[in-house]
Amino acid sequence: MTELIAQAGDTVAIANDHAGIELKSMLRQDLEGMGFKVLDLGTATTDSVDYPDYGHALARAIAEKKAKAGIAICGTGIGISIAANRHAGVRAALVHDDMTARMAREHNDANIIAMGARIVPPDSARALVKTFFATKFEGGRHARRVEKLG
């Protein structure tokens, strides 16, 4: 197996819209507890914002190597993951259970985990982040497929 997406001391970026404020705060603490530096790309209030702005900011942070990996949060996780995936080299995976979090890393070499704050309960989200960051990309036949993603 290949390396983990990020290790203690690496920077992980996190971005959210107004629906993800509480979940982001909780996950940020967890990331820091795992030894990561956190690049918080906002938003910081519950005032309505446009999720694509935050998905694009997160994707740019990954593409510009300001962060090794990222977490994207909006109400469902769908919109922010679509925005992030419009950038070359970004593989944002919308996850909702342990299997999808693990497969996002093992088979798809995802560099962003996306979740819906209105869909995934907080304790589940915390577990998904741990699974995502503890899972290595398998490489092999999957590397060829990931290359085709661009």
C-alpha positions in Angstrom: 0.0 0.0 0.0 1.0 3.6 -0.6 1.2 6.4 2.0 -1.5 8.0 4.0 -3.0 11.2 2.4 -1.6 13.3 5.3 0.4 12.7 8.5 0.8 14.5 11.8 2.3 17.9 11.1 0.8 18.2 7.7 -1.8 20.9 6.9 -5.4 19.9 6.3 -7.8 22.5 4.9 -11.4 22.7 5.9 -14.2 24.7 4.3 -17.9 25.0 4.9 -21.0 27.0 4.2 -23.4 28.3 6.8 -24.9 24.8 7.4 -21.5 23.4 8.5 -20.4 25.8 11.2 -20.9 23.5 14.2 -19.6 20.4 12.5 -16.5 22.2 11.2 -15.7 23.4 14.7 -15.9 19.9 16.1 -13.9 18.4 13.2 -11.2 21.1 13.5 -10.6 20.1 17.1 -10.4 16.5 16.1 -7.9 17.3 13.3 -5.7 19.3 15.7 -5.9 16.4 18.2 -4.6 14.1 15.4 -1.6 16.4 15.1 -2.6 18.2 11.9 -2.3 21.9 11.2 -5.6 23.3 10.1 -6.2 25.8 7.4 -9.7 27.1 8.0 -11.2 28.6 4.8 -14.5 29.5 6.3 -17.2 30.5 6.6 -17.3 31.5 10.3 -20.9 32.6 10.7 -24.4 31.2 10.1 -25.2 34.0 7.7 -26.2 32.5 4.3 -23.3 32.1 1.9 -22.7 30.4 -1.5 -21.2 26.9 -1.0 -19.3 27.0 -4.4 -17.1 29.9 -3.1 -15.9 27.6 -0.3 -15.6 24.5 -2.4 -13.4 26.4 -4.9 -11.3 27.9 -2.1 -10.7 24.4 -0.7 -9.8 23.0 -4.1 -7.3 25.8 -4.8 -5.7 25.2 -1.4 -5.2 21.5 -2.5 -4.1 22.4 -6.0 -1.6 25.0 -4.8 -0.2 22.6 -2.2 -1.2 24.8 0.7 -2.8 21.7 2.2 -2.2 17.9 1.7 -5.9 17.1 2.1 -9.2 18.7 2.9 -12.7 18.5 4.4 -15.7 20.0 2.7 -19.0 20.6 4.5 -22.3 22.0 3.3 -25.9 21.0 4.1 -25.8 17.8 2.0 -22.2 17.7 1.0 -23.3 17.5 -2.6 -22.9 21.1 -3.8 -19.5 21.7 -2.2 -18.1 18.5 -3.5 -19.3 19.3 -7.0 -17.6 22.7 -6.8 -14.3 21.2 -5.5 -14.3 18.5 -8.2 -14.3 21.2 -11.0 -10.6 21.6 -10.3 -7.8 19.5 -11.8 -6.1 17.2 -9.4 -8.9 17.4 -6.9 -10.8 14.3 -5.9 -13.5 15.2 -3.5 -15.5 12.2 -2.3 -19.0 12.6 -0.8 -19.1 10.0 2.0 -21.8 8.9 4.4 -20.6 5.7 6.1 -17.4 3.9 6.9 -17.4 1.9 3.6 -17.6 5.1 1.5 -14.9 6.9 3.6 -12.6 3.9 3.3 -13.2 3.3 -0.4 -12.7 7.0 -1.2 -9.1 6.6 -0.1 -8.3 2.9 -1.0 -9.7 3.0 -4.5 -10.1 6.6 -5.5 -7.2 8.3 -3.8 -9.6 11.1 -2.7 -7.8 14.1 -1.3 -11.0 15.8 0.0 -13.7 14.2 2.2 -17.1 15.8 1.7 -20.0 15.5 4.1 -23.5 16.9 4.7 -23.9 18.6 8.0 -27.7 18.0 7.7 -27.2 14.4 6.7 -24.4 12.9 8.7 -24.7 12.9 12.5 -21.7 14.6 14.3 -20.4 11.4 15.9 -20.5 9.6 12.5 -18.8 12.5 10.8 -16.0 12.3 13.4 -15.6 8.6 12.7 -15.6 9.1 8.9 -12.8 11.6 9.2 -10.7 9.2 11.3 -11.3 6.4 8.7 -10.4 8.7 5.8 -7.1 9.8 7.3 -6.2 6.4 8.5 -6.7 4.7 5.1 -4.0 4.3 2.5 -4.5 4.4 -1.3 -4.1 0.8 -2.6 -2.4 1.9 -5.9 -2.1 -1.0 -8.4 -5.0 -1.2 -10.8 -6.7 1.7 -9.0 -3.7 4.1 -9.9 -4.5 3.6 -13.6 -8.1 4.6 -13.0 -7.3 7.6 -10.8 -4.9 8.8 -13.5 -7.9 8.9 -16.0 -9.7 11.2 -13.6 -7.3 14.0 -14.5 
